């Protein structure tokens, strides 16, 4: 994968059973696309693989 668009949501989910696989963030250039949310905060981040 060369580019990932990831939205992180600031909530705790009890008994969650699905998780995003771990990856080495040092292999990517990271840019914050958007943050917001009134009741539930979120951050959208773009990870682009370094060349």
N, C-alpha and C positions, 0 to 999 in steps of 0.2 A: 504494500500500500504506500502510495506517495503522498496522499493528503487525507487528513481526517477532520471532519467537522464534528466537534463534540460539545454537547450541552450538559453542563453540570448543574444539578438542581440541589439547593441547600435544604434537604429534608432527610430525616432518618426513616428508613423503611424497616419495620419489624418483619422478621422471617423472610427477607428477600432471598431469592434463590437463583438469580441471574446477575452476572457481573461482567463488566467489560474486561477483556484480557489485559494483563499488564504489558507495558511497553516501555522502552527506554526513551524518555522525553529528550535526552541529550542528542538524539539522532534527528531531532526536528527543530525547525524554526517555529516559534510560537507567536501567534498574534491574537489578541483579545478582540473578538468581533463585537460583542454586545453584552452588557450586564443590565439587569433590571428586575422587575417583578415587585408587585405591591405586597401580596400575602406570602408568596413563595419566591425567594430570591433565586436567580439563575445567572450563569455565565456561559456564553457561547465562545468557544475557542477554536481556532484553526491551527492545525499542526501540519506543516509542510516539511517533508523529508529533506534534509540537507544533502547537497550534491557533492 
